[in-house]
């Protein structure tokens, strides 16, 4: 079980979700829409685009395994019209 982002077709386990949020905060991305539970709360299209851009800009900070996992998510974050956290 973890966080499924419906509308973006992305899933993270709880550790990965918390790690992504911590990195986004470190990079200055507003994560106020992100939740610690999967209750269907939305993440706006604008925030999704910011997340995709931030991941792309900071890919070199990840190890090879993390980079291979996250790289396909860049376009999913940027091209969704927002998503729901389930």
Secondary structure, DSSP 8 states (H G I E B T S, - for coil): -EEEEETTTEEEEHHHHHHHHHHHHHTT---TT--SS-S--EE-HHHHHHHHHHHHHTGGGS-HHHHHHHHHHHHHHHHSS-EEE-
